[in-house]
Amino acid sequence: DTLPQRKPDPTPLRHVVTALAAAAPIYVGDSETDAETAAAAKIPFALFTGGYRQAPPERLPHAFAFDDWERLPSWMVGRA
């Protein structure tokens, strides 16, 4: 709630990336709004398929889809 903009506007996501000085950011989420936010910010999106979304995973733009949180770290290491 630091900024007046709300997702899917990419401004809050970009603000966090800048504040954390993230060299290779990713955005992890579980909804259509999260996918739209990541796309607008041009940041790779990891889709948690066990979450909030209403559309099938294949209909959402994502770089990685997972249903087990233990799979996320190995994908992130592979991106480095």
C-alpha positions as CSV (number, residue, x, y, z in Angstrom):
1,D,0.0,0.0,0.0
2,T,3.0,2.3,-0.5
3,L,1.8,3.5,-3.9
4,P,-1.6,4.6,-5.1
5,Q,-1.5,2.2,-8.1
6,R,-2.8,-1.3,-7.7
7,K,-2.2,-4.5,-9.8
8,P,-2.5,-5.2,-12.6
9,D,-0.7,-1.8,-12.9
10,P,3.0,-2.8,-13.0
11,T,4.2,0.2,-10.9
12,P,4.0,-1.5,-7.5
13,L,5.9,-4.5,-8.8
14,R,8.6,-2.4,-10.4
15,H,8.9,-0.4,-7.2
16,V,9.6,-3.6,-5.2
17,V,12.1,-4.8,-7.8
18,T,13.9,-1.5,-7.6
19,A,13.8,-1.4,-3.8
20,L,15.2,-4.9,-3.5
21,A,17.8,-4.2,-6.3
22,A,16.8,-7.5,-7.8
23,A,19.0,-8.4,-10.7
24,A,16.8,-11.2,-12.1
25,P,13.4,-10.7,-10.6
26,I,10.5,-13.1,-11.0
27,Y,6.9,-12.7,-9.9
28,V,5.1,-15.6,-8.3
29,G,1.4,-15.6,-8.2
30,D,-1.8,-17.6,-8.6
31,S,-4.3,-15.5,-10.5
32,E,-5.1,-13.8,-13.8
33,T,-4.4,-10.5,-12.2
34,D,-0.9,-11.7,-11.1
35,A,-0.2,-12.9,-14.6
36,E,-1.3,-9.6,-16.1
37,T,0.8,-7.7,-13.6
38,A,4.0,-9.6,-14.4
39,A,3.4,-9.3,-18.2
40,A,2.9,-5.5,-17.9
41,A,6.1,-5.2,-15.9
42,K,7.9,-7.5,-18.3
43,I,9.0,-9.8,-15.5
44,P,8.9,-13.6,-15.8
45,F,5.9,-15.1,-14.0
46,A,5.8,-18.3,-12.0
47,L,2.2,-19.6,-11.7
48,F,1.2,-21.5,-8.6
49,T,-1.6,-23.7,-10.1
50,G,-3.1,-24.6,-6.7
51,G,-4.2,-21.1,-6.0
52,Y,-6.8,-18.5,-6.8
53,R,-7.0,-18.5,-10.6
54,Q,-10.2,-19.2,-12.5
55,A,-8.8,-19.9,-16.0
56,P,-6.9,-23.1,-16.9
57,P,-3.1,-22.6,-16.4
58,E,-2.4,-23.0,-20.1
59,R,-4.5,-19.8,-20.8
60,L,-2.3,-17.7,-18.5
61,P,1.1,-16.4,-19.7
62,H,3.8,-17.9,-17.5
63,A,7.4,-18.9,-17.6
64,F,6.9,-21.7,-15.1
65,A,3.8,-23.5,-13.6
66,F,4.0,-25.5,-10.4
67,D,1.7,-27.0,-7.8
68,D,4.3,-27.9,-5.2
69,W,6.3,-25.1,-3.6
70,E,9.3,-27.4,-3.3
71,R,9.7,-27.2,-7.1
72,L,10.1,-23.4,-7.2
73,P,13.7,-23.1,-5.9
74,S,15.1,-25.5,-8.5
75,W,13.5,-23.5,-11.3
76,M,14.8,-20.3,-9.9
77,V,18.4,-21.7,-9.6
78,G,18.1,-22.8,-13.2
79,R,17.4,-19.2,-14.2
80,A,20.5,-17.8,-12.6
